[in-house]
Amino acid sequence: MLPMDYQYYLSAWIYKVIGRADPEFSQFLHSQGYANGTKQFRLFNYSPLNFGKPILWKERSLFEIAADRISMQVSFYMPDAAERFIVGLFNNQEVFVGDKFNGIDLAVAQIERIPEHSFSTTITHKALSPIVISFQDEGEKYARYLSPEDEGYQQLVKNNLTQKWNILPNVKPFTESFNFNMKPTSVAKSKLITIKPNTPEQSKVRGFVYNFSLTCPPEIHQLILACGIGEKNSMGFGWCEVK
């Protein structure tokens, strides 16, 4: 049995894997990340687990998984982070994904590098995990999670990607004037994900899963596939594939 809201456990596992190779770098990535003013980015992302069609125990928020092989993809923009992750995988190939009540034991059986894409300016992306975009008005206690239909959504996506790009070393910074046009090509489905379920730190994050056509510089497409789109990518949100 696997908790339906398993993203947090995968994120924690990735930090542990990197920590086996380099504890100091793992601590930096977890507590600080790459900073741009007050914004902090971890610059990695991971896909949902691929385990076929499970039995859904909705009342208990659990997946019953029959598959004997489970796969996932992990992507880093920074080469040093990717190298440490791969080294850490070979140091210890076993992992438990879940909480103190339910979970699954896994052993890494195969590691495969996915070929890199070539990019044009207009590409259709498919979000496999919810894209999170939030906005907090001055004076409001909590941020609001926005849908692609909300005013200002596209600009917030652009701002987020620009901030990520501009903290990368040895790149030419983008200004706000670069060409960016994002258009949903499917109905956006809302998903509410629980982070750290059944703990005092439990919180809920809302995102939207949809396909979208995006016109922007090829470097931004590469950035999306490397570390996700939107917010909270290191928690497994905003994983996209080229459709």
Backbone hydrogen bonds in HBPLUS format (Angstrom, degrees):
<---DONOR---> <-ACCEPTOR-->    atom                        ^
c    i                          cat <-CA-CA->   ^        H-A-AA   ^      H-
h    n   atom  resd res      DA  || num        DHA   H-A  angle D-A-AA Bond
n    s   type  num  typ     dist DA aas  dist angle  dist       angle   num
A0002-LEU N   A0063-PHE O   2.83 MM  61  5.04 159.9  1.87 146.4 153.3     1
A0063-PHE N   A0002-LEU O   2.73 MM  61  5.04 158.2  1.78 147.9 155.6     2
A0004-MET N   A0061-SER O   2.95 MM  57  5.43 167.7  1.96 133.2 132.3     3
A0009-TYR N   A0006-TYR O   3.07 MM   3  5.49 122.9  2.41 108.3 121.9     4
A0010-LEU N   A0006-TYR O   3.28 MM   4  6.67 150.8  2.37 153.1 161.5     5
A0011-SER N   A0007-GLN O   3.02 MM   4  6.33 161.8  2.06 156.4 161.5     6
A0012-ALA N   A0008-TYR O   2.96 MM   4  6.21 162.8  1.99 151.1 155.3     7
A0013-TRP N   A0009-TYR O   3.04 MM   4  6.19 150.0  2.14 137.5 145.7     8
A0014-ILE N   A0010-LEU O   2.98 MM   4  6.29 155.9  2.04 152.4 157.9     9
A0015-TYR N   A0011-SER O   3.16 MM   4  6.52 161.2  2.19 153.7 157.7    10
A0016-LYS N   A0012-ALA O   3.07 MM   4  6.33 152.4  2.15 143.7 151.5    11
A0017-VAL N   A0013-TRP O   2.86 MM   4  6.13 156.2  1.91 154.6 161.1    12
A0018-ILE N   A0014-ILE O   3.02 MM   4  6.30 166.6  2.04 154.4 156.9    13
A0019-GLY N   A0015-TYR O   2.86 MM   4  6.01 148.3  1.96 140.3 150.4    14
A0020-ARG N   A0016-LYS O   3.00 MM   4  6.32 135.0  2.21 144.7 154.9    15
A0020-ARG N   A0017-VAL O   3.21 MM   3  5.35 134.3  2.43  97.6 109.0    16
A0021-ALA N   A0018-ILE O   3.05 MM   3  5.38 131.8  2.29 104.3 116.6    17
A0022-ASP N   A0018-ILE O   2.84 MM   4  6.06 156.5  1.89 153.2 161.3    18
A0026-SER N   A0022-ASP O   3.05 MM   4  6.29 161.0  2.09 157.3 163.2    19
A0027-GLN N   A0023-PRO O   2.99 MM   4  6.19 156.5  2.05 147.1 153.1    20
A0028-PHE N   A0024-GLU O   2.98 MM   4  6.23 155.9  2.04 145.8 152.4    21
A0029-LEU N   A0025-PHE O   2.87 MM   4  6.10 163.6  1.90 152.9 157.1    22
A0030-HIS N   A0026-SER O   2.92 MM   4  6.07 157.4  1.97 147.8 154.0    23
A0031-SER N   A0027-GLN O   2.92 MM   4  5.92 170.1  1.93 152.3 155.3    24
A0032-GLN N   A0028-PHE O   2.85 MM   4  5.29 150.8  1.94 139.6 147.4    25
A0033-GLY N   A0028-PHE O   2.78 MM   5  5.94 160.4  1.81 143.8 149.4    26
A0034-TYR N   A0041-PHE O   2.73 MM   7  5.13 161.8  1.76 161.0 154.7    27
A0041-PHE N   A0034-TYR O   2.86 MM   7  5.13 156.7  1.91 138.9 146.7    28
A0036-ASN N   A0039-LYS O   2.77 MM   3  5.09 160.9  1.81 151.0 154.2    29
A0039-LYS N   A0036-ASN O   3.10 MM   3  5.09 154.2  2.17 126.3 121.9    30
A0077-TYR N   A0043-LEU O   3.15 MM  34  5.83 165.5  2.17 160.5 159.3    31
A0045-ASN N   A0075-SER O   2.94 MM  30  5.42 154.0  2.01 155.0 161.8    32
A0075-SER N   A0045-ASN O   2.89 MM  30  5.42 170.7  1.90 161.9 161.6    33
A0047-SER N   A0073-GLN O   2.87 MM  26  5.26 158.2  1.92 148.9 155.1    34
A0050-ASN N   A0071-SER O   2.78 MM  21  5.16 161.1  1.82 161.6 164.6    35
A0071-SER N   A0050-ASN O   3.21 MM  21  5.16 160.8  2.25 133.9 138.4    36
A0055-ILE N   A0064-GLU O   2.94 MM   9  4.90 163.2  1.97 145.9 146.0    37
A0064-GLU N   A0055-ILE O   2.78 MM   9  4.90 163.3  1.81 151.0 155.7    38
A0057-TRP N   A0062-LEU O   2.90 MM   5  5.06 171.2  1.91 158.2 158.1    39
A0060-ARG N   A0057-TRP O   3.06 MM   3  5.55 142.5  2.20 110.7 121.3    40
A0061-SER N   A0057-TRP O   2.88 MM   4  5.86 107.6  2.41 141.9 160.8    41
A0062-LEU N   A0057-TRP O   3.13 MM   5  5.06 164.5  2.16 130.1 134.8    42
A0061-SER N   A0058-LYS O   3.15 MM   3  4.82 154.5  2.22  96.2 104.0    43
A0081-ALA N   A0078-MET O   3.15 MM   3  5.53 126.5  2.45 108.2 120.6    44
A0082-ALA N   A0078-MET O   3.27 MM   4  6.61 160.2  2.31 153.3 158.8    45
A0083-GLU N   A0079-PRO O   2.92 MM   4  6.13 160.1  1.96 152.5 157.8    46
A0084-ARG N   A0080-ASP O   3.14 MM   4  6.27 160.5  2.18 142.9 147.6    47
A0085-PHE N   A0081-ALA O   3.02 MM   4  6.23 152.8  2.09 147.1 154.8    48
A0086-ILE N   A0082-ALA O   3.04 MM   4  6.28 163.2  2.07 153.3 156.6    49
A0087-VAL N   A0083-GLU O   3.00 MM   4  6.23 164.3  2.03 152.1 156.5    50
A0088-GLY N   A0084-ARG O   2.92 MM   4  6.01 157.7  1.97 143.3 149.9    51
A0089-LEU N   A0085-PHE O   2.96 MM   4  6.23 144.0  2.09 145.1 154.7    52
A0090-PHE N   A0086-ILE O   3.34 MM   4  6.68 153.6  2.42 147.2 152.0    53
A0091-ASN N   A0087-VAL O   3.20 MM   4  6.49 132.1  2.44 139.7 152.9    54
A0091-ASN N   A0088-GLY O   3.15 MM   3  5.01 132.1  2.39  92.0 105.3    55
A0108-VAL N   A0093-GLN O   2.66 MM  15  4.99 162.8  1.69 150.6 156.2    56
A0095-VAL N   A0106-LEU O   2.82 MM  11  5.21 159.3  1.87 151.1 152.6    57
A0106-LEU N   A0095-VAL O   2.71 MM  11  5.21 169.9  1.72 168.1 171.1    58
A0097-VAL N   A0104-ILE O   2.95 MM   7  5.46 165.7  1.97 158.8 159.7    59
A0104-ILE N   A0097-VAL O   2.97 MM   7  5.46 151.2  2.06 139.5 145.3    60
A0099-ASP N   A0102-ASN O   2.82 MM   3  5.53 137.8  2.00 167.7 167.4    61
A0216-CYS N   A0121-THR O   2.89 MM  95  5.30 154.5  1.96 147.8 152.0    62
A0123-ILE N   A0214-LEU O   3.03 MM  91  5.54 158.1  2.08 147.4 149.8    63
A0214-LEU N   A0123-ILE O   2.86 MM  91  5.54 167.3  1.88 153.8 157.5    64
A0243-LYS N   A0124-THR O   2.81 MM 119  5.54 167.3  1.82 148.6 151.8    65
A0125-HIS N   A0212-PHE O   2.79 MM  87  5.44 160.5  1.83 168.2 163.9    66
A0212-PHE N   A0125-HIS O   2.95 MM  87  5.44 160.0  1.99 149.9 155.5    67
A0126-LYS N   A0241-GLU O   2.74 MM 115  5.26 157.6  1.79 159.2 166.8    68
A0241-GLU N   A0126-LYS O   2.95 MM 115  5.26 150.7  2.04 137.5 146.2    69
A0127-ALA N   A0210-TYR O   3.22 MM  83  5.64 161.5  2.26 136.2 140.7    70
A0128-LEU N   A0239-TRP O   2.84 MM 111  5.70 158.2  1.89 156.9 164.4    71
A0238-GLY N   A0130-PRO O   2.87 MM 108  5.51 136.6  2.06 123.3 132.1    72
A0131-ILE N   A0208-PHE O   2.88 MM  77  5.15 174.5  1.89 126.6 127.8    73
A0208-PHE N   A0131-ILE O   3.05 MM  77  5.15 152.2  2.13 125.5 130.6    74
A0231-GLU N   A0132-VAL O   2.83 MM  99  5.24 167.6  1.85 149.4 153.6    75
A0146-LEU N   A0133-ILE O   2.80 MM  13  5.64 169.1  1.81 160.9 164.7    76
A0135-PHE N   A0144-ARG O   2.87 MM   9  5.31 146.2  1.99 141.7 152.7    77
A0144-ARG N   A0135-PHE O   2.82 MM   9  5.31 173.9  1.83 141.7 142.2    78
A0140-GLU N   A0137-ASP O   3.02 MM   3  5.46 163.6  2.05 130.5 134.2    79
A0150-ASP N   A0147-SER O   2.97 MM   3  5.49 165.2  1.99 120.6 125.4    80
A0153-TYR N   A0150-ASP O   3.28 MM   3  5.70 159.2  2.33 132.3 131.5    81
A0156-LEU N   A0152-GLY O   3.11 MM   4  6.33 152.4  2.19 149.4 156.7    82
A0157-VAL N   A0153-TYR O   3.01 MM   4  6.37 153.7  2.09 154.0 161.6    83
A0158-LYS N   A0154-GLN O   2.97 MM   4  6.24 163.5  2.00 150.5 154.9    84
A0159-ASN N   A0155-GLN O   2.86 MM   4  6.07 157.6  1.91 146.4 152.8    85
A0160-ASN N   A0156-LEU O   3.00 MM   4  6.14 159.7  2.04 145.0 150.0    86
A0161-LEU N   A0157-VAL O   3.05 MM   4  6.33 163.9  2.08 154.7 158.2    87
A0162-THR N   A0158-LYS O   2.90 MM   4  6.06 157.4  1.95 151.3 158.2    88
A0163-GLN N   A0159-ASN O   2.95 MM   4  6.16 160.0  1.99 151.2 155.8    89
A0164-LYS N   A0160-ASN O   3.08 MM   4  6.35 156.9  2.13 146.4 152.5    90
A0165-TRP N   A0161-LEU O   2.95 MM   4  6.17 168.9  1.97 152.0 154.9    91
A0166-ASN N   A0162-THR O   2.95 MM   4  6.07 161.3  1.99 151.6 156.6    92
A0167-ILE N   A0164-LYS O   3.29 MM   3  5.68 159.3  2.34 108.4 114.4    93
A0168-LEU N   A0165-TRP O   3.10 MM   3  5.58 160.7  2.14 114.7 120.8    94
A0181-ASN N   A0215-THR O   2.92 MM  34  5.07 149.5  2.02 142.1 149.4    95
A0215-THR N   A0181-ASN O   2.90 MM  34  5.07 161.4  1.93 143.4 149.6    96
A0183-LYS N   A0213-SER O   2.84 MM  30  5.16 162.5  1.87 154.6 160.1    97
A0213-SER N   A0183-LYS O   2.81 MM  30  5.16 164.1  1.84 150.3 147.5    98
A0185-THR N   A0211-ASN O   2.84 MM  26  5.36 165.7  1.86 125.6 129.9    99
A0189-LYS N   A0209-VAL O   2.98 MM  20  5.20 168.6  1.99 145.5 146.0   100
A0209-VAL N   A0189-LYS O   2.94 MM  20  5.20 160.8  1.98 142.1 145.1   101
A0191-LYS N   A0207-GLY O   2.87 MM  16  5.47 159.8  1.91 159.1 158.0   102
A0207-GLY N   A0191-LYS O   2.96 MM  16  5.47 163.2  1.99 157.4 161.9   103
A0193-ILE N   A0205-VAL O   2.79 MM  12  5.23 172.1  1.80 159.5 157.8   104
A0205-VAL N   A0193-ILE O   2.80 MM  12  5.23 162.6  1.83 154.5 160.3   105
A0195-ILE N   A0203-SER O   2.74 MM   8  5.25 167.6  1.76 156.0 160.4   106
A0203-SER N   A0195-ILE O   3.10 MM   8  5.25 153.7  2.17 142.0 148.3   107
A0202-GLN N   A0199-THR O   3.11 MM   3  5.36 158.3  2.16 117.7 117.9   108
A0220-ILE N   A0217-PRO O   2.94 MM   3  5.60 141.4  2.09 119.7 128.9   109
A0222-GLN N   A0218-PRO O   3.06 MM   4  6.39 159.4  2.11 153.0 158.5   110
A0223-LEU N   A0219-GLU O   2.99 MM   4  6.22 150.2  2.08 138.7 147.0   111
A0224-ILE N   A0220-ILE O   2.96 MM   4  6.24 153.9  2.03 149.3 155.2   112
A0225-LEU N   A0221-HIS O   3.13 MM   4  6.47 162.9  2.16 153.8 156.9   113
A0226-ALA N   A0222-GLN O   2.99 MM   4  6.14 138.3  2.17 142.4 154.5   114
A0227-CYS N   A0223-LEU O   2.90 MM   4  6.05 161.3  1.94 156.2 159.1   115
A0228-GLY N   A0224-ILE O   2.75 MM   4  4.50 137.1  1.93 133.0 134.2   116
A0229-ILE N   A0238-GLY O   3.04 MM   9  4.78 150.2  2.13 120.7 128.9   117
A0235-MET N   A0232-LYS O   3.07 MM   3  5.41 157.3  2.13 108.1 115.1   118
A0237-PHE N   A0232-LYS O   3.37 MM   5  5.75 157.6  2.42 138.3 136.4   119
A0236-GLY N   A0233-ASN O   2.90 MM   3  5.15 157.0  1.95 115.7 117.2   120
